[in-house]
C-alpha cells in the first residue's frame, strides 16, 4: 500500500512529536512509531531540561558552560541558537501541558547539574522526560491532522536510487521522497511518500552491551541516512552516563540522574573513600566525560565492578521528595538510598554526533530534516552538557517546522516509486544467526570502543565488524524483511561509523579518549 502525506515523521520522542504538532496546521502528518508511541528515549530522561529562566542567570553563562563542556569544538552559532531560543520553547511546552515543578513562590524549582555554573535545570521530580512525553502524546492524539502508525518500522529512505538512478556520496541534490516502512503486525512493507521527511529516531545505545537507552535505540535513522549517502558527523563522541545503577542483567540500565550529584551526592569507592578530587577540582560535579573516565579508572585499578553514590548525609524526606522513582527502584533491590550507598557504573547513554544538519535542521539530502539525538547540530561538540539535549530537540524541531512549512508549497509528491522488492527472499531458517551477531556487536563495541580507546583496539573492532557486515548483508539480501535483521544491519552500520570516525580523530577531546593521542589538538579559543 502507498500512503501520501505532506509531512512524514519517523520517531515519537520530544523531537518528532513537537515537530508534528507545529507543522500540522499546514498539512497532513504521519508519525511512524517503531513500537508504541510512549517508547522513546525522551521517556527515560530523568534529570530535566536546561534553560535560562531566573534573573541571576544569563545567556552568556549558559553559552560558556556549553562551550567549555564541548571541548572547544562546538558550533558557536548552534550553541547561541539553542540557548537564546530556549525560554520561548519552555513557554510553549508549558502551554502544551508540561507540568514543571515549582517552588513555594510559584517560580520554577531549578536543579543544577555537572558543568553548569547556575541552577537552570527545569524538571518534574525525577521523571521529567516522562512528563514531557505524556503531555505531548495527549496533544498529538487530539489533533485531527496527525495520524500515528504504531508498530511500524522504517526500513529505508526513498531517493533517486529507487528510480533507477545511480546515487553516490558525490551525487548532487540527492532528494528524499519518503520511506519504505514495515507493518510489524502484518509483515507487509508499505511505501510512505511525503513532501518533507523528518528523522527523529533517537540514539544508538544498544550498539553497546550496557546502556541506559530503551531497546528501540538502535541508530535506525542514522543508518538509513548513511545508506542513502547522507552526511554523518562526530559519531566518535559517545557519552557514557557515569552513574547508571549497577544491577547486572538489567537492560536498559536504570539511570541515576546527574541531578542527584547536583543535589549533593558524593562519589565513593567501596571502602567509602571519596575519589573525584584526584581528577577534577569540581569533584563530583565535573562534566560527565571526566566523571565517567574517573570511575572507569577507579574500577580498573581496584578490580571493582562499580563505585558508589552517597546521599546519606542529606535530609531523608527531602531526598525521597526530589527522587521518588530512584528511591522506589533502589528500595525494590533492598537499597535504602537515605541510609545506603547506591552502586553505580558507567553505561552508554547519549550520542553527540549523528546526521549532520544546519541551523534549520536540514540534512545534506533535500527535503530531509533530522532532529534530536540522531542529529548532529554542533551544539554538543565533543561532550553534551547535562540537560541540553531535550532543549536542543525542541529548538531544532521548531526550526525544522518553520523551514519545512515555508518550503512545502514548492514541493510535489514524487510518484512512480516502485513497491519494495522482496523477490527471491525467504524467512531466515535460524534466528540464532541474527541474535548471536547482535551479541557480538555489543561485545566488541563495549570491549574496544568504550570510554578509553586505542588504535589497536579500534583496528581489531573494525576487522571483526567487517566480517559481521558481510555476513549480515548477505543474509539481508536473501531474507524476508524483519525488524530483527534490520536492527542488526543498523547497529553494524552505526558501529562502523563510530569506529571509522574515532580512527580518523588523532587527538583526545571530549568523550573521545585514546591512549595513543592523549592530548587535544591546539585550536583557536572560541570561548
C-alpha positions as CSV (number, residue, x, y, z in Angstrom):
1,X,0.0,0.0,0.0
2,X,1.2,3.5,-0.8
3,X,0.4,6.4,1.6
4,X,0.9,10.1,0.8
5,X,1.4,12.8,3.4
6,X,2.7,16.4,3.4
7,X,4.9,15.7,6.4
8,X,6.4,12.3,7.4
9,X,7.9,12.0,10.9
10,X,10.0,8.9,11.8
11,X,10.2,8.7,15.6
12,X,8.0,9.6,18.5
13,X,10.2,11.3,21.1
14,X,10.1,15.0,22.0
15,X,11.7,16.0,18.7
16,X,9.3,14.2,16.4
17,X,6.2,15.0,18.3
18,X,6.9,18.7,18.8
19,X,7.7,19.0,15.1
20,X,4.4,17.2,14.2
21,X,2.4,19.5,16.4
22,X,4.0,22.6,14.9
23,X,3.5,21.6,11.2
24,X,0.0,20.0,11.5
25,X,-1.7,23.3,10.7
26,X,0.0,23.3,7.3
27,X,-0.8,19.8,6.1
28,X,-1.4,16.1,6.8
29,X,1.2,14.5,9.1
30,X,2.1,10.8,9.6
31,X,4.1,9.8,12.7
32,X,5.9,6.4,12.4
33,X,6.5,4.7,15.7
34,X,8.7,1.6,15.9
35,X,6.8,0.3,18.9
36,X,4.2,2.2,20.9
37,X,4.2,5.9,20.9
38,X,5.4,6.0,24.5
39,X,8.6,4.1,23.8
40,X,11.3,6.7,23.2
41,X,14.5,8.0,24.9
42,X,12.5,11.1,26.0
43,X,10.5,8.9,28.4
44,X,13.7,7.8,30.2
45,X,15.2,11.3,30.6
46,X,15.1,11.8,34.4
47,X,17.1,14.9,35.0
48,X,15.4,17.8,33.2
49,X,15.7,20.4,30.5
50,X,18.1,23.4,30.6
51,X,17.1,27.0,30.1
52,X,17.9,30.4,31.5
53,X,14.8,31.4,33.5
54,X,16.0,33.3,36.6
55,X,17.4,36.9,36.9
56,X,20.8,35.8,38.3
57,X,21.4,33.6,35.3
58,X,22.0,34.8,31.7
59,X,22.5,33.5,28.2
60,X,26.3,34.1,28.1
61,X,26.8,31.9,31.2
62,X,24.8,29.1,29.6
63,X,26.7,29.5,26.3
64,X,30.1,29.5,28.1
65,X,29.2,26.4,30.1
66,X,28.2,24.6,26.9
67,X,31.3,25.6,25.0
68,X,33.6,24.6,27.9
69,X,31.9,21.2,28.3
70,X,32.1,20.6,24.5
71,X,35.9,20.6,24.5
72,X,36.3,23.6,22.3
73,X,34.7,22.1,19.2
74,X,31.1,23.2,19.5
75,X,29.5,25.2,16.7
76,X,29.0,28.5,18.4
77,X,26.1,29.5,16.1
78,X,24.2,26.3,17.2
79,X,25.0,27.0,20.9
80,X,23.7,30.6,20.7
81,X,20.6,29.5,18.8
82,X,19.6,26.9,21.4
83,X,20.4,28.9,24.5
84,X,18.7,32.1,23.3
85,X,15.6,30.3,22.0
86,X,15.2,28.0,25.0
87,X,13.0,30.2,27.2
88,X,10.4,30.6,24.4
89,X,10.3,26.8,23.8
90,X,9.9,26.2,27.6
91,X,6.9,28.6,27.5
92,X,5.4,26.5,24.6
93,X,6.0,23.2,26.5
94,X,4.1,24.7,29.5
95,X,1.2,25.7,27.1
96,X,1.1,22.1,25.8
97,X,0.6,20.9,29.4
98,X,4.0,20.1,30.7
99,X,4.0,20.5,34.5
100,X,7.4,21.5,35.7
101,X,8.0,21.5,39.4
102,X,7.5,24.9,41.1
103,X,9.0,26.4,44.3
104,X,6.9,27.9,47.2
105,X,6.8,31.3,45.4
106,X,5.4,29.8,42.1
107,X,8.7,30.0,40.2
108,X,10.4,27.1,38.6
109,X,12.2,24.7,41.1
110,X,15.6,24.6,39.4
111,X,18.3,22.0,39.8
112,X,22.0,22.3,39.0
113,X,23.9,19.6,37.2
114,X,27.5,18.9,36.4
115,X,29.2,21.5,34.2
116,X,26.5,24.1,34.8
117,X,27.5,27.3,36.7
118,X,24.0,28.1,37.7
119,X,20.8,26.4,38.8
120,X,18.9,26.2,35.5
121,X,17.5,22.7,35.1
122,X,13.7,22.6,35.0
123,X,12.3,19.3,36.0
124,X,9.3,17.2,37.0
125,X,10.5,15.3,40.1
126,X,13.0,12.7,38.7
127,X,10.9,11.8,35.6
128,X,10.9,14.9,33.5
129,X,11.1,13.1,30.2
130,X,8.0,11.0,31.0
131,X,6.1,14.2,31.9
132,X,7.0,15.8,28.6
133,X,6.3,12.7,26.6
134,X,2.9,12.2,28.2
135,X,1.9,15.8,27.7
136,X,2.9,15.8,24.0
137,X,1.2,12.4,23.4
138,X,-2.1,13.9,24.7
139,X,-1.7,16.9,22.4
140,X,-0.8,14.7,19.5
141,X,-3.8,12.4,19.8
142,X,-6.2,15.3,19.9
143,X,-5.0,16.7,16.6
144,X,-7.2,15.8,13.6
145,X,-4.4,16.2,11.0
146,X,-1.9,13.8,12.7
147,X,-2.1,10.1,12.1
148,X,0.1,7.9,14.3
149,X,1.3,4.5,13.0
150,X,2.4,2.3,15.9
151,X,4.5,-0.8,15.4
152,X,5.6,0.4,12.0
153,X,9.4,0.1,11.4
154,X,11.2,2.4,8.9
155,X,13.5,0.3,6.7
156,X,15.0,2.6,4.0
157,X,14.8,6.2,2.8
158,X,13.4,6.5,-0.8
159,X,15.6,8.6,-3.1
160,X,16.5,8.8,-6.8
161,X,18.2,5.4,-6.3
162,X,14.7,3.8,-6.3
163,X,14.0,5.4,-9.6
164,X,17.0,3.6,-11.2
165,X,19.4,6.5,-10.9
166,X,22.9,5.7,-9.5
167,X,23.5,7.6,-6.3
168,X,26.9,8.0,-4.7
169,X,28.3,10.2,-2.0
170,X,29.3,12.7,-4.7
171,X,25.9,12.9,-6.3
172,X,24.5,16.4,-6.2
173,X,20.9,17.1,-5.0
174,X,20.1,13.7,-3.5
175,X,16.4,14.0,-2.6
176,X,14.2,12.2,-0.2
177,X,10.8,11.2,-1.4
178,X,9.7,9.2,1.6
179,X,10.4,5.9,3.4
180,X,9.7,2.2,3.0
181,X,8.0,1.0,6.2
182,X,7.4,-2.4,7.6
183,X,4.0,-3.0,9.4
184,X,5.1,-5.4,12.1
185,X,1.6,-6.7,12.6
186,X,1.1,-7.9,9.0
187,X,4.7,-8.1,7.8
188,X,3.7,-6.0,4.8
189,X,6.1,-3.3,3.6
190,X,4.3,0.0,2.7
191,X,5.5,2.9,0.7
192,X,5.1,6.2,2.6
193,X,5.6,9.2,0.2
194,X,5.9,12.7,1.5
195,X,6.9,16.2,0.6
196,X,9.0,16.5,3.7
197,X,10.5,13.8,5.9
198,X,11.8,14.3,9.5
199,X,14.1,11.7,11.1
200,X,13.8,11.7,14.9
201,X,14.8,8.2,15.7
202,X,16.8,8.9,18.8
203,X,20.1,7.3,19.9
204,X,22.3,4.3,19.4
205,X,22.8,2.9,22.9
206,X,22.0,-0.7,22.0
207,X,25.2,-0.9,19.9
208,X,26.8,-1.4,23.4
209,X,26.3,-4.2,25.9
210,X,25.3,-1.9,28.8
211,X,23.1,1.1,28.1
212,X,20.5,3.4,29.7
213,X,18.6,3.5,26.4
214,X,15.4,1.6,25.7
215,X,15.6,-1.4,23.3
216,X,14.4,0.8,20.4
217,X,17.6,2.8,20.3
218,X,19.5,1.0,17.5
219,X,20.6,4.0,15.4
220,X,18.0,3.3,12.7
221,X,17.7,6.8,11.3
222,X,21.4,7.4,11.2
223,X,22.0,4.1,9.4
224,X,19.2,4.9,6.9
225,X,20.6,8.3,6.1
226,X,24.2,6.9,5.7
227,X,23.0,4.2,3.4
228,X,21.2,6.9,1.4
229,X,24.6,8.7,1.0
230,X,23.7,11.5,3.5
231,X,26.4,13.1,5.7
232,X,27.0,11.8,9.2
233,X,29.4,13.5,11.6
234,X,31.1,13.2,15.1
235,X,30.0,9.6,15.7
236,X,33.0,9.0,17.9
237,X,31.6,11.1,20.7
238,X,29.6,8.6,22.7
239,X,28.6,9.9,26.2
240,X,28.7,7.2,28.8
241,X,26.5,8.2,31.7
242,X,28.8,7.8,34.7
243,X,26.1,6.7,37.2
244,X,23.8,4.0,35.9
245,X,22.5,1.8,38.7
246,X,24.8,-1.3,38.9
247,X,22.3,-4.2,38.7
248,X,23.9,-7.0,36.5
249,X,21.5,-8.4,33.9
250,X,19.1,-5.4,33.8
251,X,18.6,-3.9,30.4
252,X,18.2,-1.0,29.9
253,X,20.3,0.1,32.9
254,X,18.3,2.2,35.4
255,X,19.6,5.8,35.3
256,X,20.7,7.6,38.5
257,X,20.2,11.1,37.3
258,X,23.1,13.6,37.3
259,X,20.8,15.9,39.3
260,X,21.5,13.7,42.3
261,X,25.1,14.8,42.2
262,X,23.9,18.4,41.8
263,X,21.7,17.8,44.8
264,X,24.8,16.8,46.9
265,X,25.5,13.1,46.3
266,X,29.2,12.2,46.6
267,X,31.1,9.5,44.6
268,X,33.0,7.0,46.7
269,X,34.8,3.7,46.3
270,X,33.7,0.5,48.0
271,X,35.6,1.4,51.2
272,X,33.8,4.7,51.4
273,X,36.7,7.0,50.2
274,X,35.9,10.0,48.0
275,X,38.0,10.0,44.8
276,X,36.9,12.7,42.4
277,X,39.2,15.2,43.9
278,X,42.1,13.3,42.3
279,X,40.6,14.0,38.8
280,X,39.0,17.4,38.8
281,X,38.6,20.4,41.2
282,X,34.8,20.3,40.6
283,X,34.9,16.8,42.2
284,X,31.5,15.1,41.8
285,X,30.1,18.0,39.8
286,X,32.6,17.7,37.0
287,X,31.2,17.1,33.5
288,X,30.2,13.6,32.5
289,X,33.2,12.6,30.4
290,X,35.6,13.4,33.2
291,X,33.4,11.6,35.8
292,X,32.9,8.5,33.6
293,X,36.7,8.2,32.9
294,X,37.5,8.7,36.6
295,X,35.0,5.9,37.6
296,X,36.3,3.7,34.8
297,X,39.9,4.2,36.1
298,X,39.0,3.5,39.7
299,X,37.1,0.4,38.8
300,X,40.0,-0.9,36.7
301,X,42.7,0.0,39.3
302,X,40.8,-1.7,42.2
303,X,39.2,-4.5,40.2
304,X,35.8,-3.5,41.3
305,X,32.6,-3.8,39.3
306,X,31.2,-0.5,40.4
307,X,31.6,2.6,42.6
308,X,29.0,4.2,44.9
309,X,26.9,7.4,45.2
310,X,26.5,8.6,48.7
311,X,23.5,10.7,49.5
312,X,23.0,9.6,53.1
313,X,24.2,12.9,54.5
314,X,21.2,14.7,53.0
315,X,17.7,15.0,54.7
316,X,16.0,11.7,54.1
317,X,12.5,13.2,53.5
318,X,13.9,15.8,51.1
319,X,15.7,13.1,49.2
320,X,12.6,11.0,48.8
321,X,10.6,14.0,47.7
322,X,13.1,15.0,45.0
323,X,13.9,11.5,43.7
324,X,10.8,9.3,44.3
325,X,11.4,7.0,41.4
326,X,15.1,6.4,42.2
327,X,14.2,5.8,45.9
328,X,11.5,3.3,45.0
329,X,13.6,1.5,42.4
330,X,16.5,1.1,44.8
331,X,14.2,0.0,47.6
332,X,12.9,-2.8,45.3
333,X,16.5,-4.0,45.3
334,X,17.0,-3.7,49.0
335,X,18.9,-0.4,48.9
336,X,17.6,2.4,51.0
337,X,19.3,5.5,49.5
338,X,18.7,7.5,52.6
339,X,20.9,5.0,54.5
340,X,22.9,3.0,52.0
341,X,25.3,3.8,49.2
342,X,24.0,3.4,45.7
343,X,26.1,1.1,43.4
344,X,26.8,2.7,40.1
345,X,28.8,2.2,36.9
346,X,29.1,3.9,33.5
347,X,26.7,2.9,30.7
348,X,26.3,4.1,27.1
349,X,23.9,6.9,27.3
350,X,24.0,9.6,24.6
351,X,25.3,10.2,21.1
352,X,26.7,13.7,20.5
353,X,27.1,13.2,16.7
354,X,24.7,11.9,14.1
355,X,23.1,13.1,10.9
356,X,24.8,16.4,10.0
357,X,22.3,19.3,9.9
358,X,22.3,23.1,9.5
359,X,20.6,25.7,11.7
360,X,17.3,24.8,10.1
361,X,17.8,21.1,10.9
362,X,18.2,20.3,7.2
363,X,20.4,17.3,6.4
364,X,22.6,17.0,3.3
365,X,19.7,15.3,1.5
366,X,17.0,17.5,0.0
367,X,13.6,17.6,1.8
368,X,15.1,15.6,4.7
369,X,15.4,17.0,8.2
370,X,16.8,15.4,11.4
371,X,16.2,16.5,15.0
372,X,17.0,15.1,18.4
373,X,19.7,12.7,19.4
374,X,20.0,11.3,15.8
375,X,21.1,14.7,14.6
376,X,24.4,16.5,14.8
377,X,23.7,20.2,15.2
378,X,27.1,21.1,16.6
379,X,25.6,22.1,19.9
380,X,27.4,19.4,21.9
381,X,30.8,19.4,20.3
382,X,32.8,16.7,21.9
383,X,30.6,16.3,25.0
384,X,27.0,17.1,25.9
385,X,26.3,19.5,28.8
386,X,23.8,17.9,31.1
387,X,20.1,18.5,30.1
388,X,21.0,20.4,26.9
389,X,19.6,17.6,24.8
390,X,15.8,18.0,25.4
391,X,16.0,21.7,24.8
392,X,18.1,21.2,21.7
393,X,15.3,18.8,20.4
394,X,12.5,21.4,20.8
395,X,14.5,24.3,19.5
396,X,15.6,22.5,16.3
397,X,12.1,20.9,15.9
398,X,10.8,24.5,15.8
399,X,13.5,25.5,13.3
400,X,12.7,22.5,11.1
401,X,8.9,23.2,11.3
402,X,9.4,26.8,10.3
403,X,11.6,25.9,7.3
404,X,9.5,22.9,6.2
405,X,6.2,24.8,6.3
406,X,7.7,27.7,4.3
407,X,9.0,25.3,1.7
408,X,6.1,22.8,1.4
409,X,4.2,24.7,-1.3
410,X,7.1,24.3,-3.7
411,X,7.4,20.5,-3.2
412,X,5.4,17.9,-5.1
413,X,4.9,14.2,-4.1
414,X,7.2,12.0,-6.2
415,X,5.1,9.4,-7.8
416,X,6.2,6.3,-9.8
417,X,8.1,4.9,-6.8
418,X,8.2,1.1,-7.1
419,X,6.9,-1.2,-4.3
420,X,9.5,-2.9,-2.1
421,X,11.0,-5.8,-4.0
422,X,11.3,-9.0,-1.9
423,X,11.5,-11.4,-4.8
424,X,13.6,-14.5,-4.0
425,X,13.6,-14.0,-0.3
426,X,12.6,-16.3,2.5
427,X,12.4,-16.4,6.3
428,X,15.7,-16.9,7.9
429,X,16.0,-20.6,8.9
430,X,17.9,-19.9,12.1
431,X,17.3,-16.8,14.2
432,X,20.5,-17.6,16.1
433,X,22.4,-16.1,13.1
434,X,20.8,-12.7,14.0
435,X,20.8,-12.9,17.8
436,X,24.3,-14.1,18.1
437,X,25.6,-11.4,15.7
438,X,23.8,-8.7,17.8
439,X,25.7,-10.0,20.9
440,X,29.0,-10.0,19.0
441,X,28.5,-6.3,18.0
442,X,27.6,-5.3,21.6
443,X,30.6,-7.2,22.9
444,X,33.2,-5.8,20.5
445,X,31.9,-2.3,20.8
446,X,32.0,-2.4,24.6
447,X,35.4,-4.1,24.8
448,X,37.2,-2.0,22.1
449,X,35.3,1.2,21.5
450,X,34.2,2.2,25.1
451,X,35.3,5.0,27.4
452,X,39.0,4.6,26.7
453,X,40.3,3.6,23.3
454,X,43.5,2.9,21.4
455,X,44.5,2.4,17.7
456,X,45.0,-1.3,18.4
457,X,41.5,-1.8,19.9
458,X,39.8,0.2,17.1
459,X,41.6,-1.8,14.4
460,X,40.6,-5.1,16.0
461,X,37.0,-3.8,16.3
462,X,36.8,-2.8,12.6
463,X,38.2,-6.1,11.4
464,X,35.7,-8.1,13.4
465,X,32.8,-5.8,12.3
466,X,33.6,-6.1,8.6
467,X,33.1,-9.8,8.8
468,X,29.8,-9.3,10.5
469,X,28.8,-6.7,7.9
470,X,29.4,-9.1,5.0
471,X,27.6,-11.9,6.7
472,X,24.6,-9.7,7.5
473,X,24.3,-8.1,4.1
474,X,24.2,-11.5,2.5
475,X,21.6,-12.6,5.0
476,X,19.5,-9.4,4.4
477,X,19.5,-9.9,0.6
478,X,18.1,-13.4,0.9
479,X,15.7,-12.9,3.8
480,X,12.2,-11.6,4.2
481,X,12.5,-8.3,6.0
482,X,12.0,-8.4,9.8
483,X,12.7,-5.8,12.4
484,X,15.4,-8.0,13.9
485,X,17.5,-8.3,10.8
486,X,17.1,-4.5,10.1
487,X,18.2,-3.6,13.6
488,X,21.2,-5.9,13.3
489,X,22.1,-4.2,10.0
490,X,21.6,-0.8,11.6
491,X,23.8,-1.4,14.6
492,X,26.6,-2.7,12.4
493,X,26.3,0.4,10.2
494,X,26.4,2.6,13.3
495,X,29.3,0.7,14.9
496,X,31.3,1.1,11.7
497,X,30.7,4.9,11.7
498,X,31.7,5.2,15.3
499,X,35.0,3.3,14.8
500,X,35.9,4.9,11.5
501,X,35.4,8.4,12.8
502,X,37.2,7.6,16.0
503,X,40.2,6.3,14.0
504,X,40.2,9.5,12.0
505,X,40.5,11.8,15.0
506,X,44.1,11.9,16.1
507,X,43.6,13.5,19.5
508,X,41.7,13.0,22.7
509,X,38.9,15.6,23.1
510,X,35.6,15.5,24.9
511,X,34.2,12.0,25.0
512,X,36.8,10.5,22.7
513,X,39.8,9.5,24.7
514,X,42.6,7.5,23.1
515,X,45.8,6.4,24.8
516,X,47.7,6.9,21.5
517,X,46.8,10.6,21.3
518,X,46.2,11.6,25.0
519,X,46.1,15.4,24.4
520,X,43.7,17.6,22.3
521,X,45.0,19.4,19.3
522,X,45.7,23.1,19.6
523,X,42.8,25.2,18.2
524,X,41.6,28.8,18.3
525,X,39.8,29.5,21.6
526,X,36.1,30.0,20.7
527,X,35.0,30.7,24.3
